[in-house]
Amino acid sequence: MLTVIAFILILGPLVFVHELGHFFAAKKMGIRVEEFGFGFPPRLFGVKRGETIYSINLIPLGGFVKIFGEDGEEKNSTHSFAAKKAWQRAIVLLAGVTMNIILAILLLSMGYMIGLPQTIDDAQNINGAIVQITQIAAGSPAESAGIKAGDIVLGANASGNQLSDVKKVVDFQGFVDRNKGKEISVWLKRGQSQFQINIVPRSNPPQGEGAMGVGLARVAKIAFPWYQAIYEGVKTVFVLIWVIISSLAYIIWKFFSSGGAAGGVVGPVGVYMITGQAAQMGFVYLLQLAAFLSINLAIVNALPFPALDGGRVLFLIIEKIKGSPVSESVEKAVHAAGFVFLILLMVVITLKDIARLF
């Protein structure tokens, strides 16, 4: 239930804020907004204020905005989207992307004021530092033992040799190395639960993997004054934009070079599972996840692909280059084909997400 609530509380506002951007931009440009809805239909109830119906809908996963003339009709009306200049339409189309970037900055700035978990090295003397598992290698002893990314290492024991109150990565790594091939007990914390697992570290692990098959990081929550928190929030967002774009470029390159998509791509089911893990780890982790997903939503929507906001902007660029709009029938057909492709891609990714669970 916690995962369901967290999933709705994260995904819903991200989509809602995106649509809110389109709504405000359309109003600013003098375009009629026929309906602005919270959630997705069927409609529960709605109130008309001026020219716009404000509705509450049954499915609480975001929202939608219905803009007059968005499909190219009513070009003679001054209140139609289709009648506006190309730059005005581009602003409306990209307003959702902009709002998601602004939301990510706000979330991370708030997080830095509260204190966000950050990776630190063993030499730094910071109170409250923990050693956290960041990655699990496929087929490793850690995977077999049920260890998960995000688990916190509290201590370990092997044949009477005990390691207590683990605060540095090097201490735990040294303990594991000294006990390769032997069964050790490791105390872990996951969410609010503490538990013990028994595991045998490998004497000869595969190249690039440790004896247990885990990635480790020393983590501490670091807070900043509000003015520095805002700076850190802005800086982190632009770093993440670069990282996500680079990763996306790699995925596309891998797809066309080897015919396979990178294994790290996840769909709604994958996001749902990640949200559940973040919810167990605490509020600040959910805050980080929400900011990361907001940036992802912005970048994906800005891609020049049919059916996405960036794809529609691409048609505006073509319109400016050729001096006249692309045929409505052609544009609609291209966007429809793009939409079908995205749905099929989402189905494939979702099936892969489900397969990972079993």
N, C-alpha and C positions, 0 to 999 in steps of 0.2 A: 504493500500500500504506500509506503514511504517513497518508493521509486516512481510509482504512478503519479503521486502528488508533485514530486520534484520535476518529473518530465513535463507535466502540464504547466507548472509554474515557470519553467525555463523556456520551453518551446513556444508557449502561447504568447508571452510578452515580446519575444523576438520577432515573430511574424506580425503581431499587432503594431509594434513600433515601426516596422517596415512599411506597412500599409498607411500608418499615420503620416509618414513622410509624403507619400503620394497625395494624401488627403489635403494636407496643409499647402503643398506646392500647387495643387490644382486650384484651390480656393484663392491663393495669392495671384494666380494667373488669370482669374476671372472665369474659370471653367466650372460648369455646373457639376456638382457631385450629387448623384441621384440617391446613393445609399452608402453609408459607412457602418459596417457591422463588426461587432465584437463576437468572435467565434465564427464558425461556419454553419450554413443552413443545415437543417430546417430552422426557420425563424421562430423564436419563442414569442417575442413581441417587439414592437418598434414604435418610435415616436417621430413625427415629422416636425422639423423646425426649419422654417424657411423653405428652401428647395430640396433639402436633404432629409432622408429617413435615417434615423439613428437606431440600429437594431441590436438586440441581444439574441444570439443564436445558440443552438443546442450543443455543438461540438466546440469545446473551449480551447482550441489549438490555434490561436491567433486571431485573424480578422480579415476583412476584405474591404475594398472600396470600388464602387461602381461609378465610373466617370462617363459623363455624357459625351458621346462622339468618339470614344476610345477605339472603336472598331472602324473608324473612317466615315461614319455617317454624319449627316447634318453639317456639312462643310460651310453652309451659308449662314449658320448661326454663330454669333459672336461668343456664345457661351459653350461652344463645342470644342472638344480637344482637337478634333481634326482641322478646325479653322485657325488654330494658333500657329505662330511661326515655329520653324524647326527648333530654334534654340529654346523656346518656351516649352515645347513638348519634351525636349531632352531633359530640361530641369525637372519636369514632373516625373519622367521615367526614372531618373537617377536619384530622386529625393529619398526613396526607400533605402537605397544603398548608403546614402549619406547618414540617414538616421541610425542605421545599424552600426556604423563606425562611431558616431557620437555616443550611442548607448554603450559600446564597448569601452570607450574612454571613461565614461562616467562610472561603469562597474569596476574597472580596474583602479581608478582613482579612489573610489570608496574602499576597495580592498586594501590598497596601500595605506590608507588612513587607519584601518582596523589592524592590519598586519597580514600580509600574504606570505605563504610558504615559498621560500626561495632556496635554491641549492647553494651550499657554502662548502668550503674545503675544511679539512680536519684541523688546519692550523688556526682557524678563526675561533676566537673565544666568545661564543654567544650563548646566553642562557636559553634553555629549552630546546636545544638542538636534538634531533632524532636521526636514526638511520632507517631509511625507508627503501622498500623494494620497488624499483621503477620498471622492471622488465622481467619477463619469464621466457626462457628459451623453450621452443617446442621440443618435446620428447625428453626434457631434462628431469632430474630427480625432483626439482622444485615443482614442476608441473604435475608430476605423478603424486606428490604429497599434498597437492591442493593449495599451494601457496599462490597468492594473487598479487598483482601490481597494486601498490598502495598500502600493503601490509607494513607495519612498523616492527622492527626487530627490537625486542626488549632484552633478551639474554639467550644463553645457550649452555648446554651441559654435555659432557662426554666423559664417561668412565670416572666420574668424580671431579673432573676438571671443569670448573664453572666460570662462565663469563657473565657478569651481572651489569645491569644498567648501561647498556650499549649506547655510546654517544658519538663514536667515531667509526667510519667505514673501515679504516685500517685495522682496528681492533677485532672486528667481526671477521674480516677476511683472513687475518692471521690465525684466528681460532679455527676456522674451517680448514685452512691449509694444513694445520698441524694434525687434523683429524680426518684426512682423506682416507676413504676406504672403511671408515668406522661409522657406526650408527651414532648420531648425535641428536639431542633433543633441542629444539629451538622454540623459544617463547615469542609469540607474535601478538600484535594487537591489530584488530580490524574493526573500525568503527568504535563502538563502546565495549566490544568483546575481546577478552584475552584468552588465548588458547595455546596448546603445545602440539607440535608435530615432530615426528621422528623421521629422520632422513639420513641417507648414506651419501656423503659427498664423493664424487667420482675421482679416482686416482689419476685417470688420464682423460680429462674432458676434451671435447672437440675444440679445434682451434678457434679462438675468439670467444669461447665460453668459459665460465668459471666452474669450479668443482660442483656447485649446486645448480648452476644454470640460471643465475639471477643477476640483474643489474642493480646496483646499490647507489644511493645518494645520501649525503648528509644534508638535512633540511632543517631550516629554522624559520619561524614567522618574524618578518621584519616590517616594522611600521615607520612611516615618515610623517613629518608635519604636513598639514593640508596643502600648503603651496608646493612642497616638493612631491607630495603624493600625486597631484595633478600632472606635474611634469613627468613623473615616472609612468603614469597611466598613458599619457600621449606617446611617450617614447616606446613603451611596450607594445602598444597597438600597432605602430608603424613597423616595429621589428617583426611582430606576428604576421602582418600583411606580407612582408617580404618572404618570410618562412613559408607561409601557405601558398603563395604564388609559385615559389621555387619548387615546392613539393608537388603542386598541381602540374607544373611543367614537366617534372620528372615522370609523373604518372602517365601523362599524355605521350611523352617520348617512349616510355616503356611499352605502352600499348601498341604504338605503331612500329616499334623496332623488334619486339618479340611476340606480339600478338596477345599478350596477357596484361591484365591490369595489376597494379601493385596491390599486395595483400592487405595493406593498411586502410583501404577504402572501406568506409562503413555507411550503412543506410539508417533508416529509422530504428530498426531493431538494435543495431550496434550502438546508436546514440542513447537508446533507452537503457541498455546495459551499462554504458559508461556513466550515465546519469545516476543509476543506482549505486555504483561504486563511489561516485563523488558525494552522494547524499550520506553514505555511511561515514565518509571521512570528515565531514563537517561543512558548515556554511561557507567558509572562505573558499573551499574547493569548488563548491557549486557556483560561487561568484566567478571564479576563474573560468570554469567550464562555460558559463553563460556568455562571458565576454568572448571567449574563443569561438563559440558557435555563432555569435552575432557577426564576428569578422568573417567567418566562413560563409554565412548567408549573404553578406554584402559582396564578397568576391565572386561567388558563384552567380549571383544575379547580375553582376556587371560583365560577365563573359559575353562576348559577341556571338551568342548562339541563339538560334530561333526559339521563340516562346519565352525567353528570358528578357529582363529589362535591357541588358546590353545588346541583345539581338535586335530589339526594336530601335535602339539608338543607332545601330549599324544601318538600318534601313533609312533613318534620317540622314546619315552621312552620305549614303548613296543618292538620296534625293537632292542633297545640296550639290553633289558632284555632277549629276546628270541634268540638274536644273528643273526637274519635275518629279512628282511622287511616283514610286513604284506602283504598278497596278494593284488595286485592292485585292483582287482575286489571287494574284500571285503571292502577295505578302501573307494573306490569310492561309493559303495552302502551305507556304514554307513554315509559318508558325505552327500550324496544325501538325505537320510532319515532325517538327522539332519537339513538340509536346509529346507525341506518341513515342518518339525515341527516348525522351527523358523518363517517361513512365516505364518503358521496357527496361531501361538501364536500372531504374530504381527497383524493379521487381527482381532483376538478376542479383543486384547487390544485397537486397533483403534476403533472398534465398541463401546467399553465401553467409550472411550474418547468422541465419538460423542454423546452417550447417556447422558453424563454429561452436554452437551451444551443445552439440551432440558428438 
